[in-house]
Amino acid sequence: MKKVCALFLFMFFVTIIHAQSIKGTWELVAVENQLPDGSKTQPYGVDPKGLLIFDDNGNYALQMLRSIPSRPKFAAADKNKGTTEENAALVQGSNSHFGKYTVDDKAHTITFNIEHAFYPNWEGTTQVRSFNIKNDQLTYVVTNTTNGGAVTAVVIWKRYASGANENKNLK
C-alpha cells in the first residue's frame, strides 16, 4: 500500500512539475511547415517574432509575426488604406489566438481551447498539440494549421528571459 501511495504521489508531483514548467512567457524561435509533397516552408520567415504566455489560471495568449521587412509597413501609414498586397502580407504574416489551455503530462500534449483567433476558422475550436520541453525550449506540432489540408507545422519557442530584450526594437 505504501508503494502505491508513493507512486501516486510521485506521478502527481511529476505532472504538477511538468505543467508548472510550461507556465510563463515564451519567445518564438521558428515555425516550419511541412507540405504534403514533403517540402518545407517558413511561413513567418527566418526571424519570426512572437510571444506565448501561459498563466497560472489556465489562460494563454499567442502572437506570431513575420519580421519587417517581409511584413512591409503600409505606404499610406493607415491600415484602413492598405493596398491589396499590403493587406495580404499583413494577414499572411501574422497569427494570434487566446483562450484556455490544459496540459496532459502523460500524453505530452497541450490542449488549446481557442476562444478568439485572428484566423476566424479557429475561433471556438479545440486543438491538441504534442509537445516537448528541453533546455528551456518548448517544441510542439500543429496538425491543423492555418494553411489547411495536410500541412503540419513544428513550432519552437524559448523561455523568455526577463530583461533580455529591454529597449530592443523600441524605435
C-alpha positions in Angstrom: 0.0 0.0 0.0 2.8 2.4 0.8 4.4 1.7 -2.6 1.1 2.5 -4.3 0.7 5.8 -2.4 4.4 6.7 -3.1 3.9 6.0 -6.8 0.7 8.0 -6.9 2.4 11.0 -5.1 5.4 10.8 -7.5 3.1 10.8 -10.6 1.1 13.6 -9.1 4.1 15.8 -8.4 5.8 15.0 -11.8 2.5 16.1 -13.5 2.5 19.3 -11.5 6.2 20.0 -12.2 5.7 19.5 -15.9 2.5 21.6 -16.0 4.4 24.2 -14.0 7.3 24.1 -16.4 5.1 25.3 -19.3 3.8 28.3 -17.4 5.4 31.6 -18.1 6.4 33.6 -21.2 7.9 32.1 -24.3 9.6 33.8 -27.3 9.1 32.5 -30.8 12.2 30.9 -32.4 10.9 29.2 -35.5 7.9 27.9 -37.4 8.4 25.3 -40.1 5.5 24.0 -42.2 5.8 20.6 -43.9 3.7 20.4 -47.1 2.1 17.2 -48.4 4.8 16.8 -51.0 7.5 16.8 -48.2 8.8 20.3 -48.9 9.2 22.7 -46.0 8.4 26.4 -45.7 8.9 29.1 -43.0 5.5 30.9 -43.1 6.8 33.6 -40.7 10.3 33.9 -42.2 13.7 33.1 -40.9 13.5 35.5 -38.0 9.9 35.3 -36.7 8.7 37.4 -33.8 6.2 36.2 -31.2 5.2 35.6 -27.6 3.3 32.8 -26.0 2.1 33.3 -22.4 0.7 30.5 -20.2 -0.6 31.8 -16.8 -1.4 30.1 -13.5 -5.1 30.2 -14.1 -5.1 28.1 -17.4 -5.2 31.2 -19.7 -2.9 31.6 -22.7 -2.2 34.2 -25.4 -0.2 33.6 -28.5 1.1 36.1 -31.1 3.3 35.4 -34.2 4.6 37.9 -36.7 6.9 37.9 -39.7 9.7 40.3 -39.2 9.8 43.6 -41.0 10.7 43.9 -44.0 9.0 40.7 -45.0 5.9 42.2 -43.3 6.1 45.6 -45.0 4.8 48.8 -43.5 1.8 50.4 -45.1 2.8 53.2 -47.5 -0.3 55.3 -46.5 0.6 54.9 -42.8 -3.1 54.0 -42.3 -4.3 50.4 -42.1 -7.7 51.4 -43.5 -6.0 52.5 -46.7 -3.8 49.4 -47.2 -3.3 48.1 -50.7 -4.4 44.6 -51.6 -0.8 43.5 -51.4 -0.2 45.2 -48.0 -3.3 43.6 -46.6 -2.3 40.2 -47.9 1.1 40.5 -46.4 -0.4 41.5 -43.1 -2.8 38.5 -43.0 -0.2 36.0 -44.2 2.4 37.4 -41.8 0.6 37.2 -38.5 -1.3 34.8 -36.3 -2.7 35.2 -32.9 -5.2 33.5 -30.6 -6.1 33.2 -27.0 -8.2 31.2 -24.6 -7.7 28.4 -22.1 -5.2 25.6 -22.0 -4.6 22.3 -20.3 -1.5 20.1 -20.1 -1.7 16.3 -20.2 1.8 15.3 -19.0 1.1 11.6 -19.5 0.3 12.1 -23.2 2.7 15.0 -23.6 0.0 17.2 -25.0 -1.2 20.8 -24.7 -4.8 21.4 -25.4 -5.6 24.9 -26.7 -9.3 25.8 -26.2 -9.3 28.7 -28.6 -11.8 31.4 -27.6 -10.8 34.1 -30.1 -8.4 34.0 -33.1 -7.0 36.2 -35.8 -7.8 33.3 -38.2 -11.6 33.1 -37.7 -11.8 29.4 -38.6 -10.0 28.6 -35.4 -12.4 30.5 -33.1 -14.3 28.2 -30.7 -12.1 25.2 -31.6 -10.0 22.9 -29.5 -6.6 21.9 -30.7 -4.4 19.2 -29.1 -0.7 19.5 -29.8 2.1 17.1 -28.8 4.9 18.9 -27.1 8.4 18.5 -25.6 10.3 20.8 -23.3 14.1 20.5 -23.2 16.7 23.1 -22.0 14.1 25.9 -21.8 12.9 25.2 -25.3 9.3 24.3 -26.0 8.5 22.5 -29.2 5.1 21.5 -30.4 3.4 20.1 -33.5 0.4 21.7 -35.1 -1.7 19.3 -37.2 -4.4 21.8 -38.1 -2.5 24.8 -39.5 -4.0 28.0 -40.9 -2.8 26.6 -44.3 -5.4 23.9 -44.2 -5.2 20.5 -45.8 -2.4 18.1 -44.8 0.1 20.8 -43.8 1.7 20.3 -40.4 3.9 22.7 -38.5 6.7 22.4 -36.0 6.8 25.4 -33.7 9.7 26.2 -31.4 9.7 28.6 -28.5 12.4 29.5 -26.0 11.7 30.6 -22.4 11.6 34.4 -22.4 14.5 35.8 -20.4 13.1 38.8 -18.5 15.0 41.9 -19.4 17.0 40.3 -22.2 15.1 42.3 -24.8 14.6 45.5 -22.9 14.9 48.6 -25.2 15.4 46.3 -28.2 13.5 47.4 -31.3 11.8 50.3 -29.5 12.4 52.6 -32.5 
